Amino acid sequence: MSGTRRADVNIRAKVSIVLKEHQRTGTLTQGIVDKLLTNSPNHPHGIKVRLEDGQVGRVKVIHQ
């Protein structure tokens, strides 16, 4: 599942995000969502979140 809809991304969900510094390469980082930072219901590049370890990026994959 992609992370472009805010309704699909939940707190404590396991996700893969792309960090700002990795946008060119597309390197993914896995973690648990601590906070949703995007307020709009959709975002074409992914919903911005903060992970429990403090990293911030846009959701690319939501793991089941």
N, C-alpha and C positions, 0 to 999 in steps of 0.2 A: 504494500500500500504506500502510495506517495504521501508526502507531507505538505500538500498545497492547501488543504482545507483545515481550518482551525478546529472544527468540530471533531476531526479524526485524531487529533493530537491531545493526549491526556497527560496530566501530572502522573509521575511514576511509570510512564510508558518507556519501554526500551526502544531507542531510536538510533539511527545513523544520521549524523549531521555533517555538513561541510563547513569548516571554519573559514573566517574571512580570508586568512592568509593562504588557504588551500583552494580558493575558488577557481583559480586558473588550472590547477592540476586535477581537481575533483576528488582529492583524497578524503575518505570518509572516516569519521571518528564515532565510536559507539559510546552510549551512555544512557543514563536514566534522566528523564525530564524533571527538572526542579521547578521551573517557572516558564510560562508562555509570555513572550515579549511582543509578539505581533497582535494588535487589537483587531485588525480587519478580519472578516470571515474567510477570506481567500488571499493567497499571495502566490503569484506565478513561479517564484523561485524557491518557495518553501516557507513554512512558518518559522519565525525566529524564536529560539528557545535558549534557556540557560540550563545546562546539565548540573547534576548534583556536585560535580567536581569544579564548577565555576566556569567551564568553557561555554562560549556563546557561538551559535551558528544556526544555519537554516536546515530544517528537517528534509532529508532526501528519502529515507526509508523508515517505515514504522514496522517494527518486528512484532510478531504475534506471541 
